[in-house]
Every structure is written in structure tokens, then in C-alpha cells.
Amino acid sequence: MSIWFLLAQPFAQHALLAAALVAVTCGLIAPLVVPRGMSFAVHGTAELAFTGAAAGLVVANNPVAGALAASA
């Protein structure tokens, strides 16, 4: 099994695309977050969003609504 076989798989292509989008987004947001000392707030919001997504999945089968509600 070679690397080219793995890169031909749709899940690997989707993962690489998602990683690229996250990297670009983080690169654009970092200059706004770091100088203001908001890194703890951003980390806390991410933790709450994950917990909210899990709760939304269990309660209403809608993780996106749970994540948005918990983040707000």
C-alpha cells in the first residue's frame, strides 16, 4: 500500500481539505486573538462547543445546534 493509494481515497482528500481550511482560518484569526490575550477564552469556547455538541446529539440528534447553544 503506497501513499498514492491512500491519497486517492475520498476520506483522505476530505481530511486534507478540512485541515487546509482550518489552518487558513487559524492563521487569519491568530493575529486578532493573541495580542489581546484571548487565548484562554477561545480555548474555553472550544471546550464548551464540544460538550454542547455531544449534549445536542444525545438530546435532540442535532450536534450543530447544541454546539452553537453552548458556545453562545
Predicted model as a PDB file, atoms N, CA, C, CB and O in Angstrom, pLDDT in the B-factor column:
MODEL        1                                                                  
ATOM      1  N   MET A   1       0.857  -1.165   0.000  1.00 76.00           N  
ATOM      2  CA  MET A   1       0.000   0.000   0.000  1.00 76.00           C  
ATOM      3  C   MET A   1       0.907   1.234   0.000  1.00 76.00           C  
ATOM      4  CB  MET A   1      -0.977  -0.005   1.232  1.00 76.00           C  
ATOM      5  O   MET A   1       1.761   1.388   0.873  1.00 76.00           O  
ATOM      6  N   SER A   2       0.713   2.092  -0.973  1.00 85.00           N  
ATOM      7  CA  SER A   2       1.556   3.271  -1.083  1.00 85.00           C  
ATOM      8  C   SER A   2       0.789   4.519  -0.646  1.00 85.00           C  
ATOM      9  CB  SER A   2       2.071   3.432  -2.521  1.00 85.00           C  
ATOM     10  O   SER A   2      -0.421   4.486  -0.423  1.00 85.00           O  
ATOM     11  N   ILE A   3       1.519   5.595  -0.535  1.00 88.00           N  
ATOM     12  CA  ILE A   3       0.899   6.859  -0.138  1.00 88.00           C  
ATOM     13  C   ILE A   3      -0.089   7.345  -1.202  1.00 88.00           C  
ATOM     14  CB  ILE A   3       1.977   7.928   0.111  1.00 88.00           C  
ATOM     15  O   ILE A   3      -1.082   7.997  -0.880  1.00 88.00           O  
ATOM     16  N   TRP A   4       0.184   7.029  -2.451  1.00 90.00           N  
ATOM     17  CA  TRP A   4      -0.712   7.478  -3.526  1.00 90.00           C  
ATOM     18  C   TRP A   4      -2.052   6.757  -3.473  1.00 90.00           C  
ATOM     19  CB  TRP A   4      -0.059   7.254  -4.892  1.00 90.00           C  
ATOM     20  O   TRP A   4      -3.085   7.325  -3.828  1.00 90.00           O  
ATOM     21  N   PHE A   5      -2.029   5.510  -3.030  1.00 90.00           N  
ATOM     22  CA  PHE A   5      -3.282   4.778  -2.857  1.00 90.00           C  
ATOM     23  C   PHE A   5      -4.134   5.424  -1.770  1.00 90.00           C  
ATOM     24  CB  PHE A   5      -3.005   3.305  -2.510  1.00 90.00           C  
ATOM     25  O   PHE A   5      -5.345   5.580  -1.920  1.00 90.00           O  
ATOM     26  N   LEU A   6      -3.475   5.800  -0.667  1.00 87.00           N  
ATOM     27  CA  LEU A   6      -4.206   6.438   0.425  1.00 87.00           C  
ATOM     28  C   LEU A   6      -4.736   7.814   0.023  1.00 87.00           C  
ATOM     29  CB  LEU A   6      -3.310   6.566   1.653  1.00 87.00           C  
ATOM     30  O   LEU A   6      -5.859   8.176   0.375  1.00 87.00           O  
ATOM     31  N   LEU A   7      -3.937   8.570  -0.704  1.00 88.00           N  
ATOM     32  CA  LEU A   7      -4.381   9.897  -1.126  1.00 88.00           C  
ATOM     33  C   LEU A   7      -5.487   9.851  -2.170  1.00 88.00           C  
ATOM     34  CB  LEU A   7      -3.216  10.674  -1.670  1.00 88.00           C  
ATOM     35  O   LEU A   7      -6.151  10.860  -2.409  1.00 88.00           O  
ATOM     36  N   ALA A   8      -5.692   8.713  -2.785  1.00 91.00           N  
ATOM     37  CA  ALA A   8      -6.776   8.573  -3.763  1.00 91.00           C  
ATOM     38  C   ALA A   8      -8.119   8.303  -3.092  1.00 91.00           C  
ATOM     39  CB  ALA A   8      -6.457   7.450  -4.744  1.00 91.00           C  
ATOM     40  O   ALA A   8      -9.163   8.374  -3.740  1.00 91.00           O  
ATOM     41  N   GLN A   9      -8.097   7.994  -1.794  1.00 92.00           N  
ATOM     42  CA  GLN A   9      -9.329   7.700  -1.075  1.00 92.00           C  
ATOM     43  C   GLN A   9     -10.075   8.994  -0.737  1.00 92.00           C  
ATOM     44  CB  GLN A   9      -9.025   6.903   0.208  1.00 92.00           C  
ATOM     45  O   GLN A   9      -9.446   9.980  -0.354  1.00 92.00           O  
ATOM     46  N   PRO A  10     -11.394   9.008  -0.872  1.00 93.00           N  
ATOM     47  CA  PRO A  10     -12.163  10.233  -0.599  1.00 93.00           C  
ATOM     48  C   PRO A  10     -12.025  10.737   0.835  1.00 93.00           C  
ATOM     49  CB  PRO A  10     -13.618   9.992  -0.894  1.00 93.00           C  
ATOM     50  O   PRO A  10     -11.980  11.947   1.057  1.00 93.00           O  
ATOM     51  N   PHE A  11     -11.956   9.824   1.821  1.00 93.00           N  
ATOM     52  CA  PHE A  11     -11.853  10.292   3.202  1.00 93.00           C  
ATOM     53  C   PHE A  11     -10.539  11.028   3.441  1.00 93.00           C  
ATOM     54  CB  PHE A  11     -11.978   9.118   4.173  1.00 93.00           C  
ATOM     55  O   PHE A  11     -10.501  11.987   4.212  1.00 93.00           O  
ATOM     56  N   ALA A  12      -9.468  10.594   2.793  1.00 92.00           N  
ATOM     57  CA  ALA A  12      -8.179  11.264   2.950  1.00 92.00           C  
ATOM     58  C   ALA A  12      -8.203  12.627   2.275  1.00 92.00           C  
ATOM     59  CB  ALA A  12      -7.047  10.403   2.369  1.00 92.00           C  
ATOM     60  O   ALA A  12      -7.638  13.586   2.801  1.00 92.00           O  
ATOM     61  N   GLN A  13      -8.844  12.725   1.128  1.00 94.00           N  
ATOM     62  CA  GLN A  13      -8.954  14.011   0.438  1.00 94.00           C  
ATOM     63  C   GLN A  13      -9.785  14.990   1.252  1.00 94.00           C  
ATOM     64  CB  GLN A  13      -9.571  13.826  -0.954  1.00 94.00           C  
ATOM     65  O   GLN A  13      -9.443  16.169   1.339  1.00 94.00           O  
ATOM     66  N   HIS A  14     -10.875  14.514   1.850  1.00 95.00           N  
ATOM     67  CA  HIS A  14     -11.711  15.380   2.689  1.00 95.00           C  
ATOM     68  C   HIS A  14     -10.956  15.831   3.932  1.00 95.00           C  
ATOM     69  CB  HIS A  14     -13.001  14.653   3.094  1.00 95.00           C  
ATOM     70  O   HIS A  14     -11.079  16.981   4.352  1.00 95.00           O  
ATOM     71  N   ALA A  15     -10.182  14.938   4.515  1.00 94.00           N  
ATOM     72  CA  ALA A  15      -9.409  15.290   5.707  1.00 94.00           C  
ATOM     73  C   ALA A  15      -8.351  16.338   5.383  1.00 94.00           C  
ATOM     74  CB  ALA A  15      -8.748  14.043   6.304  1.00 94.00           C  
ATOM     75  O   ALA A  15      -8.147  17.273   6.157  1.00 94.00           O  
ATOM     76  N   LEU A  16      -7.683  16.189   4.256  1.00 94.00           N  
ATOM     77  CA  LEU A  16      -6.672  17.174   3.869  1.00 94.00           C  
ATOM     78  C   LEU A  16      -7.306  18.523   3.559  1.00 94.00           C  
ATOM     79  CB  LEU A  16      -5.881  16.679   2.659  1.00 94.00           C  
ATOM     80  O   LEU A  16      -6.746  19.562   3.908  1.00 94.00           O  
ATOM     81  N   LEU A  17      -8.452  18.522   2.916  1.00 95.00           N  
ATOM     82  CA  LEU A  17      -9.150  19.771   2.629  1.00 95.00           C  
ATOM     83  C   LEU A  17      -9.601  20.452   3.914  1.00 95.00           C  
ATOM     84  CB  LEU A  17     -10.351  19.514   1.720  1.00 95.00           C  
ATOM     85  O   LEU A  17      -9.453  21.665   4.059  1.00 95.00           O  
ATOM     86  N   ALA A  18     -10.146  19.683   4.842  1.00 95.00           N  
ATOM     87  CA  ALA A  18     -10.572  20.250   6.123  1.00 95.00           C  
ATOM     88  C   ALA A  18      -9.376  20.802   6.894  1.00 95.00           C  
ATOM     89  CB  ALA A  18     -11.302  19.190   6.966  1.00 95.00           C  
ATOM     90  O   ALA A  18      -9.474  21.873   7.493  1.00 95.00           O  
ATOM     91  N   ALA A  19      -8.252  20.093   6.889  1.00 94.00           N  
ATOM     92  CA  ALA A  19      -7.057  20.572   7.583  1.00 94.00           C  
ATOM     93  C   ALA A  19      -6.545  21.864   6.967  1.00 94.00           C  
ATOM     94  CB  ALA A  19      -5.960  19.510   7.554  1.00 94.00           C  
ATOM     95  O   ALA A  19      -6.100  22.760   7.685  1.00 94.00           O  
ATOM     96  N   ALA A  20      -6.602  21.969   5.651  1.00 96.00           N  
ATOM     97  CA  ALA A  20      -6.154  23.200   4.990  1.00 96.00           C  
ATOM     98  C   ALA A  20      -7.066  24.371   5.343  1.00 96.00           C  
ATOM     99  CB  ALA A  20      -6.111  23.007   3.465  1.00 96.00           C  
ATOM    100  O   ALA A  20      -6.590  25.479   5.590  1.00 96.00           O  
ATOM    101  N   LEU A  21      -8.362  24.130   5.367  1.00 96.00           N  
ATOM    102  CA  LEU A  21      -9.291  25.206   5.725  1.00 96.00           C  
ATOM    103  C   LEU A  21      -9.116  25.657   7.173  1.00 96.00           C  
ATOM    104  CB  LEU A  21     -10.728  24.753   5.500  1.00 96.00           C  
ATOM    105  O   LEU A  21      -9.174  26.851   7.467  1.00 96.00           O  
ATOM    106  N   VAL A  22      -8.904  24.709   8.067  1.00 92.00           N  
ATOM    107  CA  VAL A  22      -8.678  25.057   9.475  1.00 92.00           C  
ATOM    108  C   VAL A  22      -7.375  25.829   9.624  1.00 92.00           C  
ATOM    109  CB  VAL A  22      -8.651  23.787  10.357  1.00 92.00           C  
ATOM    110  O   VAL A  22      -7.310  26.789  10.392  1.00 92.00           O  
ATOM    111  N   ALA A  23      -6.349  25.428   8.910  1.00 94.00           N  
ATOM    112  CA  ALA A  23      -5.063  26.116   9.002  1.00 94.00           C  
ATOM    113  C   ALA A  23      -5.161  27.557   8.507  1.00 94.00           C  
ATOM    114  CB  ALA A  23      -4.003  25.362   8.202  1.00 94.00           C  
ATOM    115  O   ALA A  23      -4.607  28.465   9.128  1.00 94.00           O  
ATOM    116  N   VAL A  24      -5.851  27.770   7.409  1.00 95.00           N  
ATOM    117  CA  VAL A  24      -6.010  29.132   6.892  1.00 95.00           C  
ATOM    118  C   VAL A  24      -6.848  29.978   7.840  1.00 95.00           C  
ATOM    119  CB  VAL A  24      -6.655  29.109   5.499  1.00 95.00           C  
ATOM    120  O   VAL A  24      -6.516  31.136   8.095  1.00 95.00           O  
ATOM    121  N   THR A  25      -7.927  29.414   8.363  1.00 93.00           N  
ATOM    122  CA  THR A  25      -8.787  30.148   9.294  1.00 93.00           C  
ATOM    123  C   THR A  25      -8.023  30.520  10.567  1.00 93.00           C  
ATOM    124  CB  THR A  25     -10.030  29.311   9.649  1.00 93.00           C  
ATOM    125  O   THR A  25      -8.124  31.652  11.040  1.00 93.00           O  
ATOM    126  N   CYS A  26      -7.275  29.592  11.110  1.00 88.00           N  
ATOM    127  CA  CYS A  26      -6.496  29.876  12.325  1.00 88.00           C  
ATOM    128  C   CYS A  26      -5.422  30.921  12.054  1.00 88.00           C  
ATOM    129  CB  CYS A  26      -5.849  28.589  12.866  1.00 88.00           C  
ATOM    130  O   CYS A  26      -5.145  31.769  12.902  1.00 88.00           O  
ATOM    131  N   GLY A  27      -4.826  30.858  10.886  1.00 90.00           N  
ATOM    132  CA  GLY A  27      -3.823  31.854  10.534  1.00 90.00           C  
ATOM    133  C   GLY A  27      -4.405  33.250  10.415  1.00 90.00           C  
ATOM    134  O   GLY A  27      -3.728  34.232  10.719  1.00 90.00           O  
ATOM    135  N   LEU A  28      -5.644  33.349   9.979  1.00 92.00           N  
ATOM    136  CA  LEU A  28      -6.288  34.655   9.877  1.00 92.00           C  
ATOM    137  C   LEU A  28      -6.774  35.182  11.219  1.00 92.00           C  
ATOM    138  CB  LEU A  28      -7.442  34.579   8.921  1.00 92.00           C  
ATOM    139  O   LEU A  28      -6.779  36.392  11.447  1.00 92.00           O  
ATOM    140  N   ILE A  29      -7.181  34.287  12.103  1.00 87.00           N  
ATOM    141  CA  ILE A  29      -7.740  34.706  13.386  1.00 87.00           C  
ATOM    142  C   ILE A  29      -6.658  34.941  14.437  1.00 87.00           C  
ATOM    143  CB  ILE A  29      -8.724  33.664  13.888  1.00 87.00           C  
ATOM    144  O   ILE A  29      -6.848  35.761  15.335  1.00 87.00           O  
ATOM    145  N   ALA A  30      -5.535  34.245  14.347  1.00 85.00           N  
ATOM    146  CA  ALA A  30      -4.494  34.322  15.378  1.00 85.00           C  
ATOM    147  C   ALA A  30      -4.008  35.744  15.653  1.00 85.00           C  
ATOM    148  CB  ALA A  30      -3.325  33.471  14.973  1.00 85.00           C  
ATOM    149  O   ALA A  30      -3.833  36.087  16.822  1.00 85.00           O  
ATOM    150  N   PRO A  31      -3.781  36.587  14.653  1.00 88.00           N  
ATOM    151  CA  PRO A  31      -3.330  37.951  14.972  1.00 88.00           C  
ATOM    152  C   PRO A  31      -4.354  38.772  15.752  1.00 88.00           C  
ATOM    153  CB  PRO A  31      -2.989  38.678  13.701  1.00 88.00           C  
ATOM    154  O   PRO A  31      -3.995  39.767  16.382  1.00 88.00           O  
ATOM    155  N   LEU A  32      -5.597  38.377  15.720  1.00 84.00           N  
ATOM    156  CA  LEU A  32      -6.616  39.077  16.493  1.00 84.00           C  
ATOM    157  C   LEU A  32      -6.729  38.542  17.915  1.00 84.00           C  
ATOM    158  CB  LEU A  32      -7.955  38.969  15.800  1.00 84.00           C  
ATOM    159  O   LEU A  32      -7.074  39.286  18.833  1.00 84.00           O  
ATOM    160  N   VAL A  33      -6.441  37.266  18.098  1.00 79.00           N  
ATOM    161  CA  VAL A  33      -6.635  36.624  19.395  1.00 79.00           C  
ATOM    162  C   VAL A  33      -5.411  36.799  20.299  1.00 79.00           C  
ATOM    163  CB  VAL A  33      -6.936  35.138  19.204  1.00 79.00           C  
ATOM    164  O   VAL A  33      -5.554  37.145  21.472  1.00 79.00           O  
ATOM    165  N   VAL A  34      -4.231  36.566  19.770  1.00 78.00           N  
ATOM    166  CA  VAL A  34      -3.026  36.524  20.597  1.00 78.00           C  
ATOM    167  C   VAL A  34      -2.686  37.877  21.232  1.00 78.00           C  
ATOM    168  CB  VAL A  34      -1.857  36.050  19.764  1.00 78.00           C  
ATOM    169  O   VAL A  34      -2.441  37.917  22.438  1.00 78.00           O  
ATOM    170  N   PRO A  35      -2.659  38.977  20.489  1.00 82.00           N  
ATOM    171  CA  PRO A  35      -2.293  40.246  21.137  1.00 82.00           C  
ATOM    172  C   PRO A  35      -3.271  40.688  22.226  1.00 82.00           C  
ATOM    173  CB  PRO A  35      -2.196  41.330  20.099  1.00 82.00           C  
ATOM    174  O   PRO A  35      -2.888  41.410  23.146  1.00 82.00           O  
ATOM    175  N   ARG A  36      -4.490  40.270  22.128  1.00 81.00           N  
ATOM    176  CA  ARG A  36      -5.499  40.669  23.113  1.00 81.00           C  
ATOM    177  C   ARG A  36      -5.523  39.738  24.323  1.00 81.00           C  
ATOM    178  CB  ARG A  36      -6.875  40.703  22.465  1.00 81.00           C  
ATOM    179  O   ARG A  36      -6.251  39.991  25.283  1.00 81.00           O  
ATOM    180  N   GLY A  37      -4.746  38.679  24.286  1.00 77.00           N  
ATOM    181  CA  GLY A  37      -4.706  37.744  25.409  1.00 77.00           C  
ATOM    182  C   GLY A  37      -5.990  36.952  25.562  1.00 77.00           C  
ATOM    183  O   GLY A  37      -6.381  36.611  26.679  1.00 77.00           O  
ATOM    184  N   MET A  38      -6.644  36.659  24.459  1.00 77.00           N  
ATOM    185  CA  MET A  38      -7.926  35.958  24.499  1.00 77.00           C  
ATOM    186  C   MET A  38      -7.789  34.459  24.267  1.00 77.00           C  
ATOM    187  CB  MET A  38      -8.858  36.540  23.471  1.00 77.00           C  
ATOM    188  O   MET A  38      -8.788  33.780  24.026  1.00 77.00           O  
ATOM    189  N   SER A  39      -6.580  33.938  24.336  1.00 76.00           N  
ATOM    190  CA  SER A  39      -6.402  32.523  24.007  1.00 76.00           C  
ATOM    191  C   SER A  39      -7.145  31.619  24.987  1.00 76.00           C  
ATOM    192  CB  SER A  39      -4.920  32.167  23.997  1.00 76.00           C  
ATOM    193  O   SER A  39      -7.657  30.575  24.583  1.00 76.00           O  
ATOM    194  N   PHE A  40      -7.214  31.993  26.260  1.00 78.00           N  
ATOM    195  CA  PHE A  40      -7.946  31.173  27.224  1.00 78.00           C  
ATOM    196  C   PHE A  40      -9.440  31.179  26.903  1.00 78.00           C  
ATOM    197  CB  PHE A  40      -7.704  31.679  28.662  1.00 78.00           C  
ATOM    198  O   PHE A  40     -10.099  30.144  27.004  1.00 78.00           O  
ATOM    199  N   ALA A  41      -9.973  32.329  26.521  1.00 79.00           N  
ATOM    200  CA  ALA A  41     -11.398  32.413  26.186  1.00 79.00           C  
ATOM    201  C   ALA A  41     -11.714  31.568  24.951  1.00 79.00           C  
ATOM    202  CB  ALA A  41     -11.810  33.881  25.947  1.00 79.00           C  
ATOM    203  O   ALA A  41     -12.755  30.913  24.894  1.00 79.00           O  
ATOM    204  N   VAL A  42     -10.825  31.585  23.976  1.00 78.00           N  
ATOM    205  CA  VAL A  42     -11.050  30.796  22.760  1.00 78.00           C  
ATOM    206  C   VAL A  42     -10.991  29.307  23.086  1.00 78.00           C  
ATOM    207  CB  VAL A  42     -10.005  31.151  21.672  1.00 78.00           C  
ATOM    208  O   VAL A  42     -11.795  28.527  22.576  1.00 78.00           O  
ATOM    209  N   HIS A  43     -10.049  28.914  23.927  1.00 81.00           N  
ATOM    210  CA  HIS A  43      -9.950  27.502  24.309  1.00 81.00           C  
ATOM    211  C   HIS A  43     -11.186  27.070  25.096  1.00 81.00           C  
ATOM    212  CB  HIS A  43      -8.675  27.254  25.142  1.00 81.00           C  
ATOM    213  O   HIS A  43     -11.710  25.978  24.876  1.00 81.00           O  
ATOM    214  N   GLY A  44     -11.644  27.906  25.997  1.00 84.00           N  
ATOM    215  CA  GLY A  44     -12.842  27.586  26.765  1.00 84.00           C  
ATOM    216  C   GLY A  44     -14.078  27.455  25.895  1.00 84.00           C  
ATOM    217  O   GLY A  44     -14.914  26.578  26.115  1.00 84.00           O  
ATOM    218  N   THR A  45     -14.190  28.330  24.908  1.00 86.00           N  
ATOM    219  CA  THR A  45     -15.327  28.262  23.990  1.00 86.00           C  
ATOM    220  C   THR A  45     -15.295  26.970  23.180  1.00 86.00           C  
ATOM    221  CB  THR A  45     -15.330  29.475  23.049  1.00 86.00           C  
ATOM    222  O   THR A  45     -16.339  26.364  22.937  1.00 86.00           O  
ATOM    223  N   ALA A  46     -14.115  26.549  22.767  1.00 85.00           N  
ATOM    224  CA  ALA A  46     -13.998  25.301  22.013  1.00 85.00           C  
ATOM    225  C   ALA A  46     -14.389  24.100  22.871  1.00 85.00           C  
ATOM    226  CB  ALA A  46     -12.568  25.128  21.487  1.00 85.00           C  
ATOM    227  O   ALA A  46     -15.061  23.183  22.399  1.00 85.00           O  
ATOM    228  N   GLU A  47     -13.963  24.114  24.133  1.00 88.00           N  
ATOM    229  CA  GLU A  47     -14.329  23.013  25.027  1.00 88.00           C  
ATOM    230  C   GLU A  47     -15.842  22.973  25.257  1.00 88.00           C  
ATOM    231  CB  GLU A  47     -13.591  23.148  26.375  1.00 88.00           C  
ATOM    232  O   GLU A  47     -16.443  21.899  25.262  1.00 88.00           O  
ATOM    233  N   LEU A  48     -16.445  24.126  25.444  1.00 90.00           N  
ATOM    234  CA  LEU A  48     -17.898  24.173  25.647  1.00 90.00           C  
ATOM    235  C   LEU A  48     -18.652  23.756  24.384  1.00 90.00           C  
ATOM    236  CB  LEU A  48     -18.330  25.583  26.072  1.00 90.00           C  
ATOM    237  O   LEU A  48     -19.693  23.104  24.469  1.00 90.00           O  
ATOM    238  N   ALA A  49     -18.132  24.132  23.219  1.00 91.00           N  
ATOM    239  CA  ALA A  49     -18.796  23.746  21.976  1.00 91.00           C  
ATOM    240  C   ALA A  49     -18.785  22.228  21.804  1.00 91.00           C  
ATOM    241  CB  ALA A  49     -18.118  24.421  20.774  1.00 91.00           C  
ATOM    242  O   ALA A  49     -19.771  21.646  21.350  1.00 91.00           O  
ATOM    243  N   PHE A  50     -17.680  21.590  22.163  1.00 90.00           N  
ATOM    244  CA  PHE A  50     -17.615  20.131  22.054  1.00 90.00           C  
ATOM    245  C   PHE A  50     -18.617  19.470  22.997  1.00 90.00           C  
ATOM    246  CB  PHE A  50     -16.192  19.632  22.359  1.00 90.00           C  
ATOM    247  O   PHE A  50     -19.323  18.535  22.621  1.00 90.00           O  
ATOM    248  N   THR A  51     -18.663  19.973  24.226  1.00 92.00           N  
ATOM    249  CA  THR A  51     -19.616  19.428  25.189  1.00 92.00           C  
ATOM    250  C   THR A  51     -21.052  19.663  24.730  1.00 92.00           C  
ATOM    251  CB  THR A  51     -19.394  20.051  26.570  1.00 92.00           C  
ATOM    252  O   THR A  51     -21.900  18.779  24.854  1.00 92.00           O  
ATOM    253  N   GLY A  52     -21.324  20.858  24.200  1.00 93.00           N  
ATOM    254  CA  GLY A  52     -22.659  21.162  23.700  1.00 93.00           C  
ATOM    255  C   GLY A  52     -23.041  20.300  22.512  1.00 93.00           C  
ATOM    256  O   GLY A  52     -24.195  19.895  22.377  1.00 93.00           O  
ATOM    257  N   ALA A  53     -22.075  20.019  21.650  1.00 93.00           N  
ATOM    258  CA  ALA A  53     -22.359  19.153  20.507  1.00 93.00           C  
ATOM    259  C   ALA A  53     -22.709  17.746  20.963  1.00 93.00           C  
ATOM    260  CB  ALA A  53     -21.165  19.113  19.555  1.00 93.00           C  
ATOM    261  O   ALA A  53     -23.617  17.121  20.416  1.00 93.00           O  
ATOM    262  N   ALA A  54     -21.995  17.248  21.957  1.00 93.00           N  
ATOM    263  CA  ALA A  54     -22.310  15.912  22.489  1.00 93.00           C  
ATOM    264  C   ALA A  54     -23.696  15.899  23.130  1.00 93.00           C  
ATOM    265  CB  ALA A  54     -21.244  15.474  23.522  1.00 93.00           C  
ATOM    266  O   ALA A  54     -24.466  14.959  22.934  1.00 93.00           O  
ATOM    267  N   ALA A  55     -24.012  16.943  23.896  1.00 93.00           N  
ATOM    268  CA  ALA A  55     -25.335  17.014  24.525  1.00 93.00           C  
ATOM    269  C   ALA A  55     -26.429  17.164  23.480  1.00 93.00           C  
ATOM    270  CB  ALA A  55     -25.398  18.179  25.518  1.00 93.00           C  
ATOM    271  O   ALA A  55     -27.484  16.539  23.597  1.00 93.00           O  
ATOM    272  N   GLY A  56     -26.195  17.980  22.463  1.00 93.00           N  
ATOM    273  CA  GLY A  56     -27.184  18.152  21.397  1.00 93.00           C  
ATOM    274  C   GLY A  56     -27.414  16.871  20.623  1.00 93.00           C  
ATOM    275  O   GLY A  56     -28.529  16.600  20.178  1.00 93.00           O  
ATOM    276  N   LEU A  57     -26.364  16.083  20.461  1.00 92.00           N  
ATOM    277  CA  LEU A  57     -26.508  14.807  19.763  1.00 92.00           C  
ATOM    278  C   LEU A  57     -27.340  13.832  20.583  1.00 92.00           C  
ATOM    279  CB  LEU A  57     -25.133  14.202  19.460  1.00 92.00           C  
ATOM    280  O   LEU A  57     -28.152  13.090  20.031  1.00 92.00           O  
ATOM    281  N   VAL A  58     -27.144  13.831  21.889  1.00 94.00           N  
ATOM    282  CA  VAL A  58     -27.880  12.910  22.760  1.00 94.00           C  
ATOM    283  C   VAL A  58     -29.328  13.348  22.906  1.00 94.00           C  
ATOM    284  CB  VAL A  58     -27.214  12.823  24.140  1.00 94.00           C  
ATOM    285  O   VAL A  58     -30.237  12.521  22.832  1.00 94.00           O  
ATOM    286  N   VAL A  59     -29.554  14.654  23.114  1.00 92.00           N  
ATOM    287  CA  VAL A  59     -30.898  15.148  23.425  1.00 92.00           C  
ATOM    288  C   VAL A  59     -31.771  15.264  22.177  1.00 92.00           C  
ATOM    289  CB  VAL A  59     -30.809  16.501  24.116  1.00 92.00           C  
ATOM    290  O   VAL A  59     -32.890  14.751  22.146  1.00 92.00           O  
ATOM    291  N   ALA A  60     -31.256  15.940  21.149  1.00 89.00           N  
ATOM    292  CA  ALA A  60     -32.111  16.243  20.000  1.00 89.00           C  
ATOM    293  C   ALA A  60     -31.581  15.720  18.678  1.00 89.00           C  
ATOM    294  CB  ALA A  60     -32.301  17.712  19.896  1.00 89.00           C  
ATOM    295  O   ALA A  60     -32.132  16.043  17.626  1.00 89.00           O  
ATOM    296  N   ASN A  61     -30.515  14.913  18.705  1.00 91.00           N  
ATOM    297  CA  ASN A  61     -29.896  14.391  17.489  1.00 91.00           C  
ATOM    298  C   ASN A  61     -29.456  15.515  16.551  1.00 91.00           C  
ATOM    299  CB  ASN A  61     -30.864  13.460  16.765  1.00 91.00           C  
ATOM    300  O   ASN A  61     -29.511  15.370  15.330  1.00 91.00           O  
ATOM    301  N   ASN A  62     -29.014  16.651  17.139  1.00 90.00           N  
ATOM    302  CA  ASN A  62     -28.562  17.797  16.349  1.00 90.00           C  
ATOM    303  C   ASN A  62     -27.327  18.398  17.028  1.00 90.00           C  
ATOM    304  CB  ASN A  62     -29.704  18.871  16.200  1.00 90.00           C  
ATOM    305  O   ASN A  62     -27.457  19.274  17.882  1.00 90.00           O  
ATOM    306  N   PRO A  63     -26.127  17.932  16.654  1.00 92.00           N  
ATOM    307  CA  PRO A  63     -24.923  18.420  17.317  1.00 92.00           C  
ATOM    308  C   PRO A  63     -24.595  19.876  16.989  1.00 92.00           C  
ATOM    309  CB  PRO A  63     -23.761  17.554  16.942  1.00 92.00           C  
ATOM    310  O   PRO A  63     -23.990  20.566  17.809  1.00 92.00           O  
ATOM    311  N   VAL A  64     -24.979  20.347  15.819  1.00 91.00           N  
ATOM    312  CA  VAL A  64     -24.666  21.729  15.442  1.00 91.00           C  
ATOM    313  C   VAL A  64     -25.438  22.708  16.333  1.00 91.00           C  
ATOM    314  CB  VAL A  64     -25.005  21.977  13.945  1.00 91.00           C  
ATOM    315  O   VAL A  64     -24.865  23.687  16.811  1.00 91.00           O  
ATOM    316  N   ALA A  65     -26.695  22.459  16.554  1.00 91.00           N  
ATOM    317  CA  ALA A  65     -27.484  23.333  17.411  1.00 91.00           C  
ATOM    318  C   ALA A  65     -26.958  23.293  18.846  1.00 91.00           C  
ATOM    319  CB  ALA A  65     -28.966  22.929  17.371  1.00 91.00           C  
ATOM    320  O   ALA A  65     -26.922  24.324  19.517  1.00 91.00           O  
ATOM    321  N   GLY A  66     -26.559  22.133  19.316  1.00 92.00           N  
ATOM    322  CA  GLY A  66     -26.008  22.023  20.660  1.00 92.00           C  
ATOM    323  C   GLY A  66     -24.697  22.788  20.795  1.00 92.00           C  
ATOM    324  O   GLY A  66     -24.465  23.447  21.808  1.00 92.00           O  
ATOM    325  N   ALA A  67     -23.835  22.706  19.776  1.00 91.00           N  
ATOM    326  CA  ALA A  67     -22.568  23.426  19.819  1.00 91.00           C  
ATOM    327  C   ALA A  67     -22.778  24.933  19.792  1.00 91.00           C  
ATOM    328  CB  ALA A  67     -21.684  23.006  18.658  1.00 91.00           C  
ATOM    329  O   ALA A  67     -22.115  25.673  20.517  1.00 91.00           O  
ATOM    330  N   LEU A  68     -23.702  25.382  18.953  1.00 90.00           N  
ATOM    331  CA  LEU A  68     -23.987  26.823  18.891  1.00 90.00           C  
ATOM    332  C   LEU A  68     -24.588  27.326  20.194  1.00 90.00           C  
ATOM    333  CB  LEU A  68     -24.937  27.132  17.730  1.00 90.00           C  
ATOM    334  O   LEU A  68     -24.234  28.406  20.666  1.00 90.00           O  
ATOM    335  N   ALA A  69     -25.477  26.564  20.765  1.00 91.00           N  
ATOM    336  CA  ALA A  69     -26.092  26.971  22.034  1.00 91.00           C  
ATOM    337  C   ALA A  69     -25.069  27.023  23.157  1.00 91.00           C  
ATOM    338  CB  ALA A  69     -27.222  26.014  22.409  1.00 91.00           C  
ATOM    339  O   ALA A  69     -25.083  27.956  23.960  1.00 91.00           O  
ATOM    340  N   ALA A  70     -24.192  26.052  23.225  1.00 89.00           N  
ATOM    341  CA  ALA A  70     -23.180  26.016  24.282  1.00 89.00           C  
ATOM    342  C   ALA A  70     -22.149  27.125  24.090  1.00 89.00           C  
ATOM    343  CB  ALA A  70     -22.483  24.648  24.309  1.00 89.00           C  
ATOM    344  O   ALA A  70     -21.668  27.698  25.068  1.00 89.00           O  
ATOM    345  N   SER A  71     -21.809  27.430  22.848  1.00 85.00           N  
ATOM    346  CA  SER A  71     -20.819  28.479  22.589  1.00 85.00           C  
ATOM    347  C   SER A  71     -21.358  29.855  22.913  1.00 85.00           C  
ATOM    348  CB  SER A  71     -20.371  28.437  21.142  1.00 85.00           C  
ATOM    349  O   SER A  71     -20.613  30.733  23.348  1.00 85.00           O  
ATOM    350  N   ALA A  72     -22.629  30.043  22.707  1.00 84.00           N  
ATOM    351  CA  ALA A  72     -23.224  31.368  22.973  1.00 84.00           C  
ATOM    352  C   ALA A  72     -23.302  31.588  24.451  1.00 84.00           C  
ATOM    353  CB  ALA A  72     -24.627  31.501  22.341  1.00 84.00           C  
ATOM    354  O   ALA A  72     -23.770  32.636  24.895  1.00 84.00           O  
TER     355      ALA A  72                                                      
ENDMDL                                                                          
END                                                                             
